[in-house]
Amino acid sequence: MALRLAKPKPKDPALQVSDWLARSFVVPAGISRGEPFRLHDFQLEFLRAYLEVQEGSPRFRTLIFSLPRKTGKSTFMGGLLLARMLPDSPIFLPNFRAVCVAPTAKFAGFVPQAAIDLMEAAGRGDEIRLKHAPSPGRLVVGNGHCQLLSGDSKSGHGDDVDLAILDEGGLFPRRQDEIFDATFNALAARDGSQILTGTRLDSPRFSELIETENPRTYVQLHAADKDGDTGDPKQWAKATPGGFKIKSKAFIRDAFEKAKASGSLEDFKTSHLNLPGNPARELLVSYDTLAKCYRDDPNTIPGEPVHVGIDLGGAASMTAATIAYEHSGVIKVLGAFPSADMTLKERGKRDLVGDLWHRAALAGDLIETSGSVSDLQEFLPELISRIGNHPVASVSCDRYRQHEFETALARAKISWPIIYRGTGPKDGDADIRATRRLFLAGAVQMQRSILLEGSIGEADVRVSATGATQLDKSHLHARIDVAQSLCLACSALLRARETVLPEYFVEVL
């Protein structure tokens, strides 16, 4: 009988790299300082996805590694660079070329510096150099190099690379969105891969890539639940990869207590739970507060009065209205763009919100009117149909296009009581405070509206030296019309609820 030897199974390349890292390097800092650099399971899983090949090309062209701060991301990425650049590595790639791009030159140096720290801790510091020209620098190991780039829109266009790392993807502002495409296009000649890392924060493009399913995109997201209890250790564990072996549970508890004592949990939620947001920005209403007011089927009370806030738009901006029902607290929003100049998808690209306007139209919250400016003769009938069989107690708006608005009401034979409000530190501040008060108290309810979410995300609340608040655009092309109309409607609603009705007594003699 012939003896047949079983063919040895090919070893997992990710495990080969993991073994090589553990043999070659030690952890340079942190809880495990001085111990062999062993990959955690979540890092090994990501490495396996990066190395997976399909038909001779990377299985995943884009890979996203989103996790809280101080959880070993930079050291892991530095180890990955070394695995491609050092000849003794099982996945060494001769003449390896990479770029490491970040919003600023300082951030662009984090991953290369982590690679240097690994080499120096292993006694191999003479094998790696960081050249400072061209600025902001270039990491060189043998015949391989990684160019550091800050995130201007031109970065990456002229490069051909095997790997493009976009570090701190959540920090890229809208004006730097082109860098995502520029680095992707730089992969073409070398059939390379793009890795996006960092906390989510509020970068629209980074969030879109995380949330949009794509068979060629691998996403590893470590984050707490958006509606979870911020102080729950189970949520801390869910957001912290590595089972508190990289960042201790005690440290997270201390960070939570410190944030709670300061009165703001925004930085804790973004830094340690990887929840979306930006602690440096002050929003009209936070996403958590807004989401708590969502209902599947909010019901109005028959015959209850409504208060309408309207923000009239021009050729570039949106005409928006918010309907607030006085007793039930139901909120409805409606927006309109003129259709003459461009499609909703083209407007979304111009306004740097992707396909938000198109999706809002599909959801029924946004309509298009004829002409180059939103046609009130078409907008008002749609607004009236959404109000339903309810008396209009007030319509609040600013004085922009006042004559046109009054003319449109007259032509439609509508006699609504109009309240003209300013957007300055007096009226604007009162309207913002009223809106926040209603939402924080849970006194309003509504179906989820991506149109409203998008508008609130585009609006910043500016605080003056006197403490007065005012809505402002977060960037040049921001559309905050729906948020403005929301403030107008909510302010009128709160004033109506707090109005003390006179009581009359009749004494019959």
KESELO-697860 format. One record per residue (C-alpha): x, y, z; residue in one letter. Coordinates in steps of 0.25 Angstrom, whole numbers, padded with zeros to 4 digits, always signed. Example, Ala and Ser with C-alpha at 12.3 -4.5 7.8 and 13.67 -1.06 7.14 Angstrom:
2
+0049-0018+0031A
+0055-0004+0029S
This chain:
509
+0000+0000+0000M
+0006+0013-0004A
+0008+0023+0007L
+0001+0037+0003R
+0006+0049+0010L
-0004+0060+0013A
-0001+0073+0006K
+0002+0083+0017P
-0008+0094+0018K
-0003+0108+0014P
+0000+0116+0027K
-0009+0128+0029D
+0000+0140+0025P
-0007+0149+0036A
-0002+0139+0046L
+0012+0139+0040Q
+0013+0154+0041V
+0008+0153+0055S
+0018+0143+0059D
+0029+0151+0052W
+0025+0164+0060L
+0025+0157+0073A
+0039+0151+0070R
+0045+0164+0065S
+0039+0175+0073F
+0034+0179+0087V
+0023+0188+0091V
+0030+0202+0093P
+0020+0208+0103A
+0008+0206+0110G
+0002+0195+0119I
+0010+0184+0112S
+0023+0192+0110R
+0035+0183+0108G
+0027+0171+0105E
+0027+0164+0091P
+0018+0172+0081F
+0007+0162+0080R
-0005+0165+0071L
-0019+0165+0078H
-0030+0157+0072D
-0036+0170+0066F
-0023+0174+0060Q
-0021+0161+0054L
-0035+0161+0048E
-0032+0174+0041F
-0018+0169+0036L
-0025+0157+0030R
-0035+0166+0023A
-0023+0175+0018Y
-0015+0163+0012L
-0027+0155+0006E
-0025+0154-0009V
-0036+0151-0019Q
-0032+0149-0034E
-0018+0154-0032G
-0023+0167-0026S
-0027+0172-0011P
-0040+0166-0007R
-0043+0179+0000F
-0039+0192-0007R
-0042+0201+0004T
-0041+0197+0019L
-0047+0205+0031I
-0041+0203+0045F
-0049+0212+0054S
-0047+0211+0069L
-0046+0220+0081P
-0033+0228+0084R
-0021+0221+0091K
-0025+0207+0087T
-0012+0203+0079G
-0016+0208+0066K
-0003+0216+0062S
+0006+0205+0067T
-0002+0194+0059F
-0001+0203+0047M
+0014+0206+0049G
+0016+0191+0050G
+0009+0188+0037L
+0018+0198+0030L
+0030+0191+0035L
+0024+0178+0031A
+0024+0183+0017R
+0038+0190+0017M
+0047+0181+0025L
+0054+0169+0017P
+0052+0159+0028D
+0037+0161+0028S
+0028+0150+0022P
+0021+0160+0014I
+0033+0169+0010F
+0030+0177-0003L
+0042+0182-0010P
+0042+0197-0014N
+0029+0198-0005F
+0023+0212-0007R
+0013+0218+0003A
+0006+0231+0007V
+0002+0235+0021C
-0008+0246+0020V
-0015+0253+0032A
-0022+0267+0033P
-0010+0273+0038T
+0005+0271+0037A
+0006+0268+0052K
-0004+0257+0051F
+0002+0251+0038A
+0015+0248+0046G
+0008+0239+0057F
+0008+0226+0049V
+0023+0228+0044P
+0027+0232+0058Q
+0021+0219+0063A
+0029+0211+0053A
+0042+0218+0058I
+0038+0215+0073D
+0037+0200+0070L
+0050+0200+0062M
+0057+0207+0073E
+0051+0199+0084A
+0056+0186+0077A
+0070+0192+0075G
+0069+0194+0060R
+0068+0209+0060G
+0079+0210+0050D
+0071+0203+0040E
+0060+0214+0039I
+0061+0229+0036R
+0051+0241+0036L
+0055+0251+0025K
+0049+0265+0027H
+0049+0268+0012A
+0040+0269+0005P
+0032+0275+0016S
+0025+0270+0025P
+0035+0258+0023G
+0038+0244+0018R
+0040+0231+0025L
+0051+0222+0019V
+0054+0208+0022V
+0064+0201+0011G
+0058+0204-0002N
+0044+0206+0003G
+0038+0219+0007H
+0025+0225+0013C
+0023+0240+0009Q
+0016+0248+0019L
+0005+0258+0014L
-0004+0268+0020S
-0019+0268+0016G
-0020+0278+0005D
-0028+0275-0007S
-0016+0273-0016K
-0009+0262-0008S
-0008+0249-0014G
-0011+0252-0028H
+0003+0250-0034G
+0006+0238-0025D
+0006+0223-0029D
+0006+0215-0016V
+0004+0201-0011D
-0003+0206+0002L
-0010+0219+0005A
-0012+0222+0020I
-0022+0233+0024L
-0020+0235+0038D
-0030+0242+0047E
-0041+0241+0036G
-0052+0247+0046G
-0044+0260+0046L
-0044+0263+0031F
-0053+0275+0029P
-0063+0276+0017R
-0053+0285+0010R
-0043+0273+0010Q
-0053+0262+0004D
-0045+0261-0009E
-0033+0255-0002I
-0041+0242+0000F
-0043+0241-0015D
-0029+0246-0018A
-0022+0235-0009T
-0031+0224-0015F
-0027+0228-0029N
-0013+0227-0025A
-0014+0212-0024L
-0017+0209-0038A
-0003+0207-0044A
+0002+0198-0033R
-0012+0191-0030D
-0011+0196-0015G
-0020+0198-0003S
-0026+0209+0004Q
-0027+0209+0020I
-0035+0219+0027L
-0033+0220+0042T
-0038+0228+0054G
-0050+0232+0063T
-0063+0235+0055R
-0065+0250+0060L
-0073+0258+0050D
-0066+0256+0037S
-0077+0254+0027P
-0069+0246+0017R
-0063+0237+0027F
-0076+0234+0033S
-0082+0231+0019E
-0071+0221+0016L
-0074+0214+0030I
-0089+0213+0028E
-0090+0210+0014T
-0089+0196+0010E
-0079+0192-0001N
-0074+0178-0004P
-0060+0184-0007R
-0059+0192+0006T
-0056+0185+0020Y
-0061+0192+0032V
-0056+0189+0046Q
-0063+0199+0056L
-0062+0198+0071H
-0072+0208+0077A
-0083+0208+0088A
-0097+0208+0084D
-0102+0222+0080K
-0114+0221+0090D
-0106+0213+0101G
-0103+0218+0115D
-0090+0226+0114T
-0086+0222+0129G
-0089+0207+0126D
-0076+0198+0127P
-0083+0189+0117K
-0083+0200+0107Q
-0068+0203+0111W
-0065+0189+0108A
-0072+0189+0094K
-0064+0201+0090A
-0051+0197+0095T
-0044+0186+0086P
-0034+0177+0093G
-0042+0175+0106G
-0036+0186+0114F
-0022+0181+0111K
-0018+0193+0103I
-0026+0204+0111K
-0030+0200+0125S
-0044+0200+0130K
-0040+0208+0142A
-0035+0219+0133F
-0048+0220+0125I
-0055+0221+0138R
-0046+0232+0143D
-0049+0239+0129A
-0064+0237+0131F
-0064+0243+0145E
-0055+0255+0140K
-0065+0258+0129A
-0077+0257+0137K
-0072+0266+0147A
-0069+0276+0136S
-0083+0276+0132G
-0080+0271+0117S
-0079+0257+0113L
-0076+0261+0098E
-0061+0259+0098D
-0062+0246+0106F
-0073+0240+0096K
-0064+0243+0084T
-0051+0240+0090S
-0054+0227+0098H
-0067+0222+0092L
-0064+0226+0078N
-0078+0232+0076L
-0080+0242+0065P
-0079+0257+0069G
-0070+0268+0071N
-0067+0273+0085P
-0061+0286+0079A
-0075+0290+0072R
-0087+0294+0079E
-0100+0288+0072L
-0114+0293+0073L
-0118+0280+0078V
-0109+0268+0080S
-0112+0255+0072Y
-0115+0247+0085D
-0125+0258+0089T
-0132+0258+0076L
-0133+0243+0075A
-0140+0242+0088K
-0151+0250+0082C
-0153+0240+0070Y
-0166+0232+0070R
-0171+0222+0059D
-0184+0228+0058D
-0186+0242+0066P
-0201+0246+0067N
-0206+0260+0067T
-0219+0264+0074I
-0231+0267+0065P
-0233+0282+0064G
-0221+0286+0072E
-0214+0299+0067P
-0201+0299+0060V
-0189+0309+0059H
-0181+0310+0046V
-0167+0314+0045G
-0163+0318+0031I
-0149+0321+0025D
-0150+0327+0011L
-0139+0323+0002G
-0132+0329-0011G
-0126+0322-0023A
-0115+0315-0015A
-0122+0313-0002S
-0134+0305+0002M
-0148+0309+0006T
-0152+0302+0019A
-0163+0301+0028A
-0166+0294+0041T
-0180+0291+0047I
-0181+0290+0062A
-0194+0285+0068Y
-0197+0293+0081E
-0202+0282+0090H
-0197+0269+0085S
-0183+0274+0082G
-0182+0267+0068V
-0172+0273+0059I
-0172+0272+0044K
-0162+0279+0034V
-0163+0282+0019L
-0152+0287+0010G
-0152+0292-0005A
-0141+0295-0015F
-0143+0301-0029P
-0141+0291-0040S
-0137+0300-0051A
-0122+0301-0049D
-0118+0287-0044M
-0123+0274-0039T
-0123+0270-0025L
-0111+0261-0026K
-0103+0273-0032E
-0108+0282-0021R
-0103+0271-0011G
-0090+0271-0017K
-0089+0286-0017R
-0093+0287-0003D
-0083+0276+0001L
-0094+0267+0007V
-0093+0256-0003G
-0107+0250-0007D
-0114+0256+0005L
-0124+0264-0003W
-0127+0253-0012H
-0130+0244+0000R
-0138+0254+0007A
-0147+0255-0005A
-0149+0240-0006L
-0153+0241+0009A
-0164+0251+0006G
-0158+0263+0014D
-0152+0271+0002L
-0159+0275-0011I
-0155+0283-0024E
-0162+0295-0030T
-0161+0301-0043S
-0152+0313-0046G
-0139+0318-0041S
-0144+0322-0027V
-0153+0313-0019S
-0167+0317-0024D
-0176+0320-0012L
-0189+0318-0020Q
-0185+0303-0021E
-0179+0302-0007F
-0191+0307+0001L
-0201+0297-0004P
-0191+0286+0000E
-0189+0292+0013L
-0204+0294+0015I
-0207+0279+0012S
-0197+0275+0022R
-0203+0284+0033I
-0216+0277+0031G
-0229+0281+0038N
-0223+0290+0049H
-0224+0305+0051P
-0211+0312+0049V
-0208+0320+0061A
-0196+0327+0056S
-0186+0328+0045V
-0172+0332+0049S
-0162+0337+0038C
-0151+0347+0036D
-0152+0359+0028R
-0145+0354+0016Y
-0154+0353+0004R
-0165+0359+0013Q
-0173+0365+0001H
-0173+0353-0007E
-0178+0344+0005F
-0189+0354+0008E
-0193+0354-0007T
-0193+0339-0008A
-0202+0338+0004L
-0212+0348-0002A
-0212+0341-0015R
-0215+0328-0008A
-0226+0335+0000K
-0219+0331+0013I
-0219+0340+0025S
-0209+0335+0035W
-0205+0343+0047P
-0190+0346+0043I
-0179+0349+0053I
-0166+0355+0048Y
-0154+0351+0056R
-0139+0355+0055G
-0127+0345+0055T
-0119+0354+0064G
-0115+0353+0078P
-0129+0357+0083K
-0139+0348+0076D
-0129+0338+0071G
-0124+0335+0085D
-0138+0334+0090A
-0142+0324+0079D
-0130+0315+0081I
-0132+0314+0096R
-0147+0311+0094A
-0144+0300+0084T
-0133+0294+0093R
-0143+0295+0105R
-0154+0287+0097L
-0145+0276+0092F
-0137+0274+0105L
-0150+0273+0113A
-0155+0263+0103G
-0167+0272+0100A
-0167+0270+0085V
-0168+0257+0077Q
-0166+0254+0062M
-0163+0243+0052Q
-0148+0243+0048R
-0144+0253+0038S
-0131+0252+0031I
-0134+0266+0025L
-0134+0272+0039L
-0122+0263+0044E
-0114+0268+0032G
-0118+0283+0035S
-0115+0282+0050I
-0102+0276+0046G
-0099+0287+0037E
-0102+0298+0047A
-0093+0303+0058D
-0098+0311+0070V
-0089+0323+0072R
-0088+0329+0086V
-0084+0344+0087S
-0076+0350+0098A
-0089+0354+0105T
-0094+0339+0105G
-0104+0341+0094A
-0106+0330+0084T
-0108+0331+0069Q
-0109+0320+0058L
-0098+0321+0048D
-0093+0312+0036K
-0082+0302+0039S
-0076+0305+0026H
-0078+0313+0013L
-0088+0304+0006H
-0095+0299+0019A
-0111+0299+0018R
-0117+0302+0031I
-0131+0307+0026D
-0138+0295+0033V
-0131+0298+0046A
-0135+0312+0045Q
-0150+0309+0043S
-0149+0299+0054L
-0145+0310+0064C
-0156+0319+0059L
-0167+0309+0061A
-0162+0304+0074C
-0160+0318+0080S
-0175+0321+0076A
-0180+0308+0082L
-0173+0311+0095L
-0178+0325+0096R
-0192+0320+0093A
-0191+0309+0104R
-0186+0319+0114E
-0196+0330+0111T
-0205+0332+0123V
-0219+0333+0119L
-0227+0343+0126P
-0239+0338+0135E
-0252+0346+0135Y
-0262+0345+0146F
-0276+0350+0145V
-0284+0353+0157E
-0298+0354+0156V
-0304+0365+0165L
